[in-house]
């Protein structure tokens, strides 16, 4: 049988009296402790800091659950269509009277804006239709991956533009081209990073969901 391996552990510092060191009384003496484990107990890892811990390598590590926002888009159900008084004060109806202090960019917004200003490729629209989750569609909130603050800020602003320039009760395809162009221009002026998305599909999705819900409520 091969000899059992010896594993070094922490080395405590002990003191013993020594008459040869007048005026001090004690001198440090380093002792090395070694522990021997039977072969059947390996593999084991010995922690190198006190107190001594023996941990099996095969023991699974306990991890905290990763919290993920599993909620669908705020505007994906008719009950969530808001009134003009429900939006935050930092959003204006046309983007021209927003205080400078409220335009401070979050790190995510800065990254998206920088990407939009580059000459790189635009982000294409996912396959399927927004909110049609059971028919091969997607949740806009999840495919974008924005933080909640940024997502809600853009969503509220687009809703305000829709109430100002579009006809509630009509779907996106029934809106005036001139009015839609105005909405897109103002939204992109406020949130430049929306240019990062090919053919403005993110703005179209925000508008499509909101207008569809508003039209459904008017029936």
ABEGO torsion letter per residue (X at the ends): XBBBBBBBBBBBBBBBBBAABBGAGBBBBBBBBBBBBBAAAOBBBBBABOBBBBBBAABBBBBBBBBBBABBBAAABAAABBBAAABBAABBAAGAABBAAAABBBAAAAAAAAAAABABBBBBBBBEBBGBAAAGBBBAAAAAGBBAAAAAAAAAAAAAAAAAABBBGBBAAABBAAAAAAAAAAAAAABAAAAABBGGAAAAAAAAAAAAAAAAAAX
